[in-house]
Amino acid sequence: MIRDRYTAEELLFRASKNADDGVTNRVTPETAGWAHLGAETRRLRKGQRFTGKTDGNEAVFVVYGGTLHVRSNRGEWKKVGERPHVFAGMPHALYLPPDSTFDIEATSDVAEFAWATAAASGKFGARHITPEDVHIELRGGHNNSRQINQIVPPGFDAERLVSVEVYTPSGNWSSYPPHKHDTHVADAKGNLLEGDLEEVYCYRFAKPNGWALQRIYTPDRTTDATVVAEDGDIVLVPFGYHPVSTGYGYDCYYLNFLAGSAQTLAATDDPAHTWVKETWTAMDPRVPMVTHRAKSAAPPTFADEDDTLLKS
């Protein structure tokens, strides 16, 4: 059943305290109360394996830390992953199309990853995404500065899924000004101005006891909830505006997966708060928080205020 309103308790999925089966958090379309997106986080010890299949879905796997050996009917990748944790470098990821089988083995002492699924027809092939493939973008200004790593951006060879990492320094705001992407809106030429997207925020923090506040509210306030997200938690964004603020002293990371009727990140700002963009005159010097080690990698770009490609 697709829900039309949510409470704070329904939007927050707490990390598992017992990950003996490797699953640290899980969201399905059924438990989320929406149509498309499923997401899961896992932790494996060296030699532990996770096998599965994508069935009628495409899937994106993002390695938080450690290394994985992936065997699949789409190919074999002996080293997927590099950084020890999300605050130590750029990501590795893997895209698999529908009707894929996979066998994932941890080859480091500990390997952690998140993966998401959405229905697809199978237009594209498998792809290993390396750090050099991931573009860094810096957005906002002052204590609204953050870093976005574009893992599976619009235009990537995927049908529905989009994925980005967002780094927010201690005490800063993110996903701000508040924006939404819950209605399919196109101009007269067919250019998409806003997409109808389901989204999850998968949270990690640089220090123990880290936390962030996230508000999810609709224009008519039928849903207006604020949740406290901690390490490993997943927050749903089924609709509405959804700003984030991380606690002072706690650098925040969240991995976004999104899926809807189109592969897009087109969004609309809350008109009550769009004016704050005019106050940005400098970027917080703490971003970027992670960078490419490869000297040939492209430098980060600074997004224009009117850029609608990404507003996470």
Disulfide bonds with the S-S distance in Angstrom:
none
